[in-house]
């Protein structure tokens, strides 16, 4: 009976931990197999512990080249989508104009539309324009589908802002630029940062839209897909583990900074 009562009191915590463990299970498997030394081409069965892949993460031909391309595209797509998406979000929240409702509805289309439909549409557009498929077509495509996610994230933050703070800044003779830089932007920063991080993750991870519009350019997800047909190098698990650890460190760092700011305010 005591065990049942304890489970009832801690049911939410237990369910949350089990869900978190389920979500992290693929990352744990990838991390474990990054230390494997397979006997054949496929890294699907544990054979022997080894750190060879960690010592030479670029040992597979063209892998680090494709990783570099993906990082460049993800970075510039994040910059473009964040700047454009933030401006669109402010315009939709702060201004009233014709077709505002239509624009609001169109913003959600890339999020609701199947990727294969968007990929084929973009490919048709680029072919009709006579554009050469490659780095730039991938970048344009990524900015287009990341834009909606930035708008949604920033818009939610801007809608929760108290306009009286900006009015107070203007009453204290702050110029519009000073008000934006010192009041509006710091308050909207968490939403902008969330949209930027989401854009980077979506761009780096994308395969379907990229595959349609890549031409001869090979990104990291395309390299992984191609390698899986012939054999999965251990170095792919190394790169995946490294990126997971970087993401975890960034989240922990943001939590520490947020806690310090809260303590200072208190």
C-alpha positions as CSV (number, residue, x, y, z in Angstrom):
1,X,0.0,0.0,0.0
2,X,2.8,2.4,0.9
3,X,4.4,1.7,-2.5
4,X,1.2,2.5,-4.3
5,X,0.8,5.8,-2.5
6,X,4.4,6.6,-3.3
7,X,3.9,5.9,-7.0
8,X,0.7,8.0,-7.0
9,X,2.6,11.0,-5.4
10,X,5.5,10.7,-7.8
11,X,3.7,9.6,-10.9
12,X,4.3,12.8,-12.9
13,X,8.0,12.7,-12.1
14,X,8.4,9.1,-13.0
15,X,6.5,9.5,-16.2
16,X,8.6,12.5,-17.1
17,X,11.9,10.6,-16.4
18,X,10.7,7.6,-18.5
19,X,9.8,9.9,-21.4
20,X,13.1,11.7,-21.2
21,X,14.9,8.3,-21.1
22,X,13.0,7.2,-24.2
23,X,13.9,10.4,-26.1
24,X,17.5,10.1,-25.1
25,X,17.8,6.4,-26.0
26,X,18.9,7.0,-29.6
27,X,21.6,9.4,-28.5
28,X,22.9,6.9,-25.9
29,X,23.1,4.2,-28.6
30,X,24.9,6.5,-31.0
31,X,27.4,7.5,-28.2
32,X,28.1,3.8,-27.3
33,X,28.6,2.8,-30.9
34,X,31.0,5.7,-31.5
35,X,33.5,3.7,-29.4
36,X,32.9,0.4,-31.4
37,X,35.3,-1.2,-33.7
38,X,33.2,-3.1,-36.3
39,X,34.7,-6.1,-38.1
40,X,32.7,-5.4,-41.3
41,X,31.4,-2.3,-43.1
42,X,28.3,-1.9,-40.9
43,X,28.4,-0.5,-37.4
44,X,25.3,-2.2,-36.1
45,X,26.6,-4.8,-33.7
46,X,29.0,-4.3,-30.8
47,X,32.4,-5.9,-31.4
48,X,35.2,-4.2,-29.5
49,X,35.8,-1.1,-27.6
50,X,38.0,1.4,-29.5
51,X,38.8,5.1,-29.6
52,X,40.2,5.0,-33.1
53,X,37.2,6.9,-34.6
54,X,37.5,9.7,-32.0
55,X,41.3,10.0,-32.8
56,X,40.5,10.5,-36.5
57,X,36.9,11.9,-36.9
58,X,37.7,13.0,-40.5
59,X,39.1,9.6,-41.5
60,X,36.3,9.0,-43.9
61,X,36.7,10.7,-47.2
62,X,34.5,13.7,-47.9
63,X,32.7,13.4,-44.5
64,X,34.1,16.5,-42.9
65,X,33.7,18.4,-46.2
66,X,30.0,17.6,-46.1
67,X,29.8,18.6,-42.4
68,X,31.4,21.9,-43.2
69,X,28.9,22.6,-45.9
70,X,26.0,21.7,-43.6
71,X,27.3,24.0,-40.9
72,X,27.8,26.9,-43.3
73,X,24.3,26.5,-44.7
74,X,22.8,26.2,-41.2
75,X,24.6,29.3,-40.0
76,X,23.6,31.5,-42.9
77,X,20.1,30.1,-43.0
78,X,19.8,30.9,-39.3
79,X,21.0,34.4,-39.8
80,X,18.7,35.1,-42.7
81,X,15.6,33.4,-41.2
82,X,16.1,35.1,-37.8
83,X,16.5,38.6,-39.2
84,X,13.5,38.3,-41.7
85,X,11.4,36.3,-39.2
86,X,11.9,38.8,-36.4
87,X,10.9,41.7,-38.6
88,X,7.8,39.9,-39.8
89,X,6.8,39.0,-36.3
90,X,7.1,42.6,-35.1
91,X,5.1,43.8,-38.1
92,X,2.3,41.3,-37.5
93,X,2.0,42.1,-33.8
94,X,2.6,45.9,-33.8
95,X,1.0,47.0,-37.0
96,X,-2.4,46.8,-38.6
97,X,-2.5,46.5,-42.4
98,X,-4.5,44.9,-45.2
99,X,-4.2,41.2,-45.7
100,X,-2.7,40.8,-42.2
101,X,-4.9,37.8,-41.5
102,X,-3.9,36.2,-44.8
103,X,-0.2,36.7,-44.0
104,X,-0.7,35.2,-40.6
105,X,-2.3,32.1,-42.2
106,X,0.4,31.8,-44.9
107,X,3.1,31.9,-42.3
108,X,1.9,28.5,-41.0
109,X,1.9,26.8,-44.5
110,X,5.5,25.7,-44.5
111,X,5.0,24.2,-41.1
112,X,1.9,22.3,-42.1
113,X,2.9,21.4,-45.6
114,X,4.6,18.0,-46.2
115,X,8.3,18.5,-46.9
116,X,8.2,16.5,-50.1
117,X,5.6,18.9,-51.5
118,X,7.6,22.0,-50.6
119,X,10.8,20.4,-51.9
120,X,9.2,19.7,-55.3
121,X,7.7,23.2,-55.5
122,X,11.1,24.8,-54.8
123,X,12.8,22.6,-57.3
124,X,10.2,23.6,-59.9
125,X,10.7,27.3,-59.1
126,X,14.5,27.0,-59.4
127,X,14.3,25.1,-62.7
128,X,11.9,27.7,-64.2
129,X,14.2,30.5,-63.1
130,X,17.2,28.7,-64.6
131,X,19.1,28.6,-61.3
132,X,22.0,26.2,-60.9
133,X,21.2,23.8,-58.1
134,X,23.8,23.8,-55.4
135,X,24.8,25.7,-52.2
136,X,22.7,28.8,-52.9
137,X,19.5,27.0,-53.8
138,X,19.8,25.0,-50.6
139,X,20.4,28.1,-48.6
140,X,17.4,29.9,-50.1
141,X,15.2,26.8,-49.5
142,X,16.3,26.5,-45.9
143,X,15.6,30.2,-45.2
144,X,12.1,29.7,-46.6
145,X,11.1,26.8,-44.4
146,X,12.9,28.1,-41.3
147,X,11.2,31.5,-41.5
148,X,7.9,30.2,-40.2
149,X,9.4,28.8,-37.1
150,X,11.2,32.0,-36.3
151,X,8.1,34.1,-36.8
152,X,6.0,31.9,-34.5
153,X,8.7,31.9,-31.7
154,X,9.3,35.7,-31.9
155,X,5.7,36.5,-32.3
156,X,4.7,34.7,-29.1
157,X,7.4,36.7,-27.2
158,X,6.4,40.0,-28.7
159,X,2.8,39.5,-27.9
160,X,3.6,39.0,-24.2
161,X,5.6,42.2,-24.0
162,X,4.3,45.1,-21.9
163,X,4.0,48.1,-24.2
164,X,4.2,50.4,-21.1
165,X,7.9,49.7,-20.8
166,X,8.6,51.2,-24.2
167,X,6.3,54.1,-23.5
168,X,8.2,54.7,-20.3
169,X,11.5,54.8,-22.2
170,X,10.0,57.3,-24.7
171,X,8.8,59.4,-21.8
172,X,12.4,59.5,-20.5
173,X,13.4,61.0,-23.9
174,X,14.9,57.9,-25.4
175,X,15.0,57.9,-29.2
176,X,13.2,55.2,-31.1
177,X,16.6,53.5,-31.8
178,X,17.6,53.6,-28.1
179,X,14.2,52.3,-27.1
180,X,14.5,49.4,-29.4
181,X,18.1,48.5,-28.5
182,X,17.8,48.9,-24.7
183,X,14.2,47.9,-24.1
184,X,12.5,46.1,-26.9
185,X,15.3,43.9,-28.1
186,X,16.5,42.6,-24.7
187,X,12.9,41.6,-23.9
188,X,12.4,39.9,-27.2
189,X,15.8,38.3,-27.2
190,X,14.7,34.9,-25.6
191,X,12.2,34.4,-28.4
192,X,14.6,35.4,-31.1
193,X,17.3,33.1,-29.6
194,X,14.8,30.2,-29.5
195,X,13.8,30.8,-33.1
196,X,17.5,31.0,-34.2
197,X,18.4,27.7,-32.4
198,X,15.4,26.0,-33.9
199,X,16.3,27.2,-37.3
200,X,19.9,26.0,-37.0
201,X,18.7,22.5,-35.9
202,X,16.1,22.2,-38.6
203,X,18.5,23.4,-41.4
204,X,21.4,21.2,-40.3
205,X,19.1,18.2,-40.0
206,X,17.1,18.6,-43.2
207,X,17.3,15.9,-45.9
208,X,14.2,15.9,-48.1
209,X,14.2,19.5,-49.2
210,X,18.0,19.5,-49.5
211,X,18.1,16.4,-51.6
212,X,15.7,17.9,-54.1
213,X,17.6,21.2,-54.5
214,X,21.2,20.2,-53.9
215,X,22.4,19.4,-57.3
216,X,26.0,18.0,-56.9
217,X,26.4,19.5,-53.4
218,X,26.5,17.0,-50.6
219,X,25.5,18.0,-47.1
220,X,26.1,15.9,-44.0
221,X,22.6,14.3,-43.8
222,X,22.9,13.4,-47.5
223,X,26.4,11.9,-46.8
224,X,24.9,9.8,-43.9
225,X,22.1,8.5,-46.1
226,X,24.6,7.6,-48.9
227,X,27.0,6.0,-46.5
228,X,24.2,3.9,-45.0
229,X,23.7,2.2,-48.4
230,X,27.4,1.0,-48.4
231,X,28.2,0.8,-44.7
232,X,28.0,3.2,-41.8
233,X,31.4,4.6,-40.7
234,X,31.9,4.9,-36.9
235,X,33.0,8.5,-37.5
236,X,29.3,9.4,-38.2
237,X,28.5,8.3,-34.6
238,X,31.4,10.4,-33.4
239,X,30.1,13.5,-35.1
240,X,26.6,12.8,-33.8
241,X,27.8,12.4,-30.3
242,X,29.9,15.5,-30.4
243,X,27.0,17.6,-31.7
244,X,24.7,16.2,-28.9
245,X,27.3,17.1,-26.3
246,X,27.6,20.6,-27.7
247,X,23.9,21.0,-27.6
248,X,23.7,19.8,-24.0
249,X,26.5,22.2,-22.9
250,X,24.7,25.1,-24.5
251,X,21.5,24.3,-22.7
252,X,23.4,23.9,-19.4
253,X,25.2,27.2,-20.0
254,X,21.9,29.0,-20.7
255,X,20.4,27.6,-17.5
256,X,23.4,28.7,-15.4
257,X,23.2,32.3,-16.9
258,X,19.5,32.4,-16.4
259,X,19.8,31.3,-12.8
260,X,22.5,33.9,-12.1
261,X,20.4,36.7,-13.6
262,X,17.4,35.6,-11.5
263,X,19.6,35.7,-8.3
264,X,20.9,39.1,-9.2
265,X,17.3,40.4,-9.6
266,X,16.3,38.9,-6.4
